[in-house]
């Protein structure tokens, strides 16, 4: 496969949300995988008063930082349907702990980028998540 074809395939991946691309023919095989750097966790300041939210008619944001999805895929809270979830509300986690799995043609662990107490799991098991979507909220 010539370099121009490879560059075209790379450009296709960059323009789309493709994470993996694999092409085979009789005499050629190419497999490309896109790796994302995990985004820094979004830090949310505790609201100073609920009055501002009430004026806008919106519920107040919960305090605490969130763990967001690094890719589009399906979130799984456990390694398999019969296993217990990786984390539960109230559980203390360390940076690097597996919080769940995101399937995007392959299973991709969602690892904690910080240590803290899990306050809320923001998505249901098997729910499709988007890039940057908050998945886990930590206690403030």
C-alpha positions as a printed Julia matrix, in Angstrom:
140×3 Matrix{Float64}:
   0.0     0.0    0.0
   1.52    3.33  -0.96
   2.02    6.2    1.45
  -0.68    8.37  -0.16
  -3.33    5.72   0.51
  -2.18    5.53   4.12
  -2.3     9.34   4.45
  -5.83    9.31   3.01
  -6.91    6.7    5.57
  -5.35    8.69   8.41
  -7.15   11.84   7.23
 -10.43    9.88   7.11
  -9.93    8.83  10.73
  -9.09   12.39  11.8
 -12.24   13.76  10.12
 -14.52   11.16  11.69
 -15.03    9.57  15.09
 -13.41    6.32  13.97
 -11.22    4.75  16.64
 -10.12    1.66  14.68
  -9.78    1.07  10.95
  -8.72   -2.24   9.46
  -8.48   -3.01   5.74
  -7.39   -6.29   4.17
  -7.0    -7.43   0.6
  -5.35  -10.47  -0.93
  -1.82   -9.15  -0.5
  -2.16   -6.18   1.86
  -3.32   -5.57   5.41
  -3.4    -2.32   7.37
  -4.73   -1.68  10.85
  -4.92    1.85  12.26
  -5.91    2.69  15.83
  -6.54    6.18  17.15
  -5.43    6.81  20.73
  -6.9     9.69  22.67
  -5.22   11.37  25.58
  -7.59   11.25  28.52
  -8.97   14.74  29.04
  -8.22   16.4   32.33
 -11.11   16.03  34.74
 -13.48   18.95  34.77
 -13.36   20.7   38.1
 -16.66   22.19  39.2
 -16.82   24.85  41.89
 -19.42   24.44  44.59
 -22.36   26.76  43.97
 -22.35   29.78  46.24
 -26.13   29.88  46.47
 -29.07   28.07  44.97
 -30.74   31.42  44.24
 -29.06   31.83  40.86
 -30.27   28.43  39.72
 -33.78   29.14  40.96
 -33.88   32.41  39.03
 -32.94   30.61  35.82
 -35.34   27.77  36.56
 -32.55   25.18  36.37
 -31.49   22.77  39.1
 -28.23   23.68  40.84
 -25.09   21.8   39.69
 -23.78   19.26  42.18
 -20.41   20.03  43.71
 -17.45   17.79  42.9
 -15.35   16.95  39.87
 -16.37   14.51  37.14
 -14.7    11.72  35.17
 -15.62   12.11  31.48
 -15.66    9.62  28.63
 -12.52    9.84  26.47
 -14.4     8.47  23.44
 -17.75    7.61  21.91
 -18.9     4.12  22.86
 -21.04    2.02  25.18
 -20.33    2.34  28.93
 -20.28   -0.88  30.98
 -20.15   -0.63  34.76
 -18.97   -4.27  35.18
 -16.6    -6.58  33.28
 -19.5    -8.88  32.37
 -23.25   -9.0   33.07
 -22.87  -11.41  36.01
 -19.94   -9.61  37.69
 -20.22   -6.84  40.29
 -19.65   -3.25  39.08
 -16.13   -1.84  39.12
 -17.2     0.98  41.5
 -20.17    1.84  43.66
 -21.4     5.16  45.03
 -19.47    5.96  48.21
 -16.45    3.89  47.2
 -12.99    5.49  47.47
 -10.91    5.16  44.29
  -7.31    5.93  43.4
  -6.01    7.49  40.19
  -5.57    4.62  37.73
  -8.41    2.47  39.15
 -10.82    1.1   36.54
 -14.2     2.82  36.86
 -15.91    1.06  33.96
 -15.31   -0.06  30.39
 -16.15    1.83  27.2
 -16.7    -0.36  24.16
 -15.77    1.27  20.87
 -15.26   -1.82  18.7
 -12.96   -2.95  21.52
 -13.21   -2.68  25.29
 -11.36    0.38  26.67
 -10.96    0.78  30.43
 -12.06    4.11  31.9
  -9.43    4.77  34.55
  -9.63    7.29  37.36
  -7.47   10.34  36.68
  -7.63   11.32  40.35
  -8.22    9.86  43.78
 -11.51   10.54  45.54
 -14.86    9.18  46.71
 -17.38    8.25  44.0
 -20.48   10.39  44.63
 -22.54    9.49  41.59
 -22.4     7.25  38.51
 -23.88    9.49  35.83
 -24.64    6.89  33.13
 -26.42    3.56  33.16
 -24.72    0.27  32.34
 -24.71   -0.34  28.54
 -25.54    3.33  27.82
 -23.86    4.94  24.8
 -21.54    7.73  25.9
 -20.1    10.58  23.88
 -16.57   11.97  23.89
 -16.18   14.26  26.9
 -19.46   13.16  28.52
 -19.24   13.06  32.33
 -19.49    9.46  33.58
 -18.5     9.52  37.27
 -18.84   12.37  39.8
 -16.55   12.56  42.84
 -17.5    14.07  46.2
 -16.32   17.65  46.59
